[in-house]
């Protein structure tokens, strides 16, 4: 089969993606003396181009497990002659599978079933130049599927006065929409300052500043009410986007297996300061602490690419909303997020769904790590909402609440963090009051109040008062627990609460 017949008879699963920035090149292509020309990527005789990388390797097992894929072809257009080595990426690094010499055109019929039988999870392809120069022009992974559904994905971005980030990302997403009109973009503007973001299939929704939970929930409600899309892709405003990641998610959703129709697709977070390092590839709540998969993985290391596909299924797993694709039927079945302002809304919503989360090499965005964003107000929400999460995560109880609360308190005392102890005292007080009291005032007013908290109390007094509250809430845990569960069941199954809370009616 030649390239033309492949393009005519098979679907493009995803194109081979080439780097735009030098600092991220190793996530796309490896080689010592790679250079660009007007035609493409060039190397000289005996030099290599290695496409067994984060964005260009092929996840054999994931595509089989997630979709109805039946056959796979890989094709490259080149100028020059090359030796192509097809290899498995495994725990030892790589294992050679086949070598093919090609001139100008490389077409490989992937033995899909055989690779699965051999337990091969990921493959890569390396080209070695046999001519004086070898130019890679374009390439892609093509396939046939047994099933197909119409897919429309609404990308929801929540923002607050970050015009620079948003406008840049809109320009990136416009290219995606131009290539595939099944995508649309909805920006929920908590700052109400975006006035000149225009484009086909791009909406701006002004919203009060009720944090990420208020902004993303408004987006979910608008998506449900408009009835246009069958998937919603949640995305932070300050990420760096690789459009091929969205194309990959679209193709999986288009051919997803029926048993995975209620599963979310989570994108990894790559470290913006260290662009080839992964910060997290989904995570799970282990009773009193967060366990992140793939933390600090060097994604230029093939062993890490293999490990990145092999994480075990755990209860309380979730995908963070810097990049998370949610089937619309999940929203209709499970309702809307908790009104927590920021922190843990995505965690609880993923845990509530109680389904495995789909992930894959090549699906991720760059984002600043959270250490740069830490401040006393953020810590208040983190403390309060992690205690609230204890009521919704599986396997948690009054004892995990007690351990979590005592651990957070003593950590602040150990570091002599007087303001931290005081903020935790207030977070614990608000946790005990429940959502009825937490939402009695607007989230924007609450945020202003939290930002104004100061250290106005003797640390010993604050410590003793907090310790007393921990014991009291431990004793009254079942009553507090019931209030939280009842709130979710009675107030979050439809839009009534959130429409009132966001002052939409």
Phi, psi and omega in degrees: 000131179266175185298318183298316180291325176299312182295329181279327190256346184234159177275142172284114178286309169195148178279153169296126186258137181250151187286149173257336183235143182299321186290344178250006188304322185290349174276351182245316186207138179247145180161149187280327188232045180281137177220163181260150170225179179294335181275330184164219182260133189235139167226161179266173183311136178070002175267162188242155164237119183250116181260012175278065189235174184307313184272348186235357173288163180247123183272088185304306186291320182295316179295326177289317184289325186271328190234176179266028181302133182245321180223152183223135171232145174241130181226141175234140167258130185225166167240111183120184183249143184216155167257122181257125175251118176265127185221154174272139173263120186221191186296336179267356180122285180206152179223120183293135180250317184199149176236132181226135173264138185218150179236113179071324182228132174238121178232127183230122176273102186291125178284077191305306183296321181295320179296320179295319179298326180278358179074026180275126186264318187222140175235157175225165179229134178239131177254133173245129183289125175256350175255172182303323174222145175234126180244122173273122183265305178198167178189173180188168175254126183241156180197171171244148182233151180277334181226162182203141174227153177288129184233132171230128185245122174263116178275121180252121179245124175260132183218156174219100174055047175234058185302321183300312179296312187297314183296322177297313183292328176297319179296322176295316183288335175300323178294322177296314182294322177300324181277334183211102183283007174279354174261146170219163184235132174236119179256118175268113189262093180292338179270347181054042182240354180278118184237343187231032175266105186235156176159155177294137182064028177234123179243148171240125182247107175296140185211147174294156183281083176253031175071189181296321182294320178292320181291312181293323178295320176300319177298317178298317181296316180296321179296317178297315184293324181285332174064023184271322189249155175250002171221147174239128179250108181280135183210134175294159182280337189253031178264161169256122191262140168249110186300333180296335177294318178291322177298322180293317178298317179302315183293322176297313181298324181296329185234023185295144177292149185302323183290352179249014183296340181254013182263143175276157176245116184259136176263144178289156171256120176262149186282115183297329180280333177232084197299341179262008181253137178269134176271318182197141175232074192068169184203172175218154180267115182260069175066303181233000181210157179271131176245116181266136173278140172071023181297129176065022176295132169277106188282003170271352180269118184298327177299323179289327175298321177294311181297329182294345179258002193240019182291142182286156173284132180230150172291156179066027175278145180211164174245128182289156187271019165289337175192103181210121180261122187242125174298140182300328180292338174295318180293316180296326181278319191261348180085210192241163186293167176290148178274073188252005182072285174219160175074118170087353177297317178291324179298308182296322183293322176292318178296321180301324182291332174053047177226153172301154178254129178282139176217165181193142170306138180096355177245100181189167177226158174271141184208148173295142176289158192283345178301328181288342185258359184291138174200169184303321180294316177299320181294325176300310181295323179297315180296308183300315187283333174292326175291321177296320181301330180303334181281344186244342181279141180290142179085002181261158186202187176299330182287321176291326173300312182299313181296318180295315182295315181293321179298316180294320180296309184290332176297320179289323177295317180301321181273007180053042182265087183299316178295323178296319177297316180297315179296323178291325175302315181290321179298319179293319177301314182291324175302315181294335182284333180085171184294332180301317179281320181302322184264010179293328173253159180297149182296329177292321177293318179298319179298317178299321178296314181298318180296337180271356180298139177225173180271095185240027187213147175300133185298327179293318178295317180297318179298313182294321179295319179294318179299319178297319179294321178301314181295317181297315181288333174296315180294319183266017190304316185298322179292317178296316180302315181296321180298319180293315179296319179295321179300313180297316183293321187268335190246343188247003180284336175228190188270357189302307181301309186294324179296321177290316183296321179277003178062040179269352179208000000 
